[in-house]
Amino acid sequence: KPDSNLTQTFNRLATKVTIAGGALYVAYDSGLLGGSEQGSEVLGKAKAAFPPAVDEWVKYFGFELPAFPKIGFAPVEAWNSGVHSSISALSSGPTAVGDYTNQGLQYLKDLAK
């Protein structure tokens, strides 16, 4: 039954594309794909809404979850420090290459003596 396999494959692909498209729409609509300040604001709202939602799920399903650890993480700060480190490495790269080249040449001169 090759037609049923093709239909199943198409249905799976359509389901995955629909879920991915829906997730992308929700991310765009909520502002996660905007600037860093807008993304941080949305993450702050999500962090504030998450504990009440978990409490509702616990009441509904009737089981207890362990306490969530408190994590002080700001994506904007992590992004900025990563950008600063990358730019710093790129800006000092030519100087470092020149220094290493001079050291290598000096080492070869010392070996030739």
MOZI-V834365 format. One record per backbone hydrogen bond with DSSP energy under -0.5 kcal/mol. CO is the residue of the C=O (numbers start at 1). NH is the residue of the N-H. If there is no record, write none. Layout:
co->(CO:CO)
nh->(NH:NH)
This chain:
co->(1:2:3:4:5:6:7:8:9:10:11:12:13:14:15:16:17:18:19:20:21:22:23:24:25:26:27:27:27:28:31:35:36:37:38:39:40:41:42:43:44:45:46:47:49:50:51:52:53:54:55:56:57:58:58:69:70:71:73:74:75:76:77:78:79:80:81:82:83:84:85:86:87:88:89:90:92:93:94:95:96:97:98:99:100:101:102:103:104:105:106:107:108:109)
nh->(5:6:7:8:9:10:11:12:13:14:15:16:17:18:19:20:21:22:23:24:25:26:27:28:29:30:31:32:33:31:34:39:40:41:42:43:44:45:46:47:48:49:50:51:53:54:55:56:57:58:59:60:61:62:63:71:72:73:75:78:79:80:81:82:83:84:85:86:87:88:89:90:91:92:93:94:96:97:98:99:100:101:102:103:104:105:106:107:108:109:110:111:112:113)
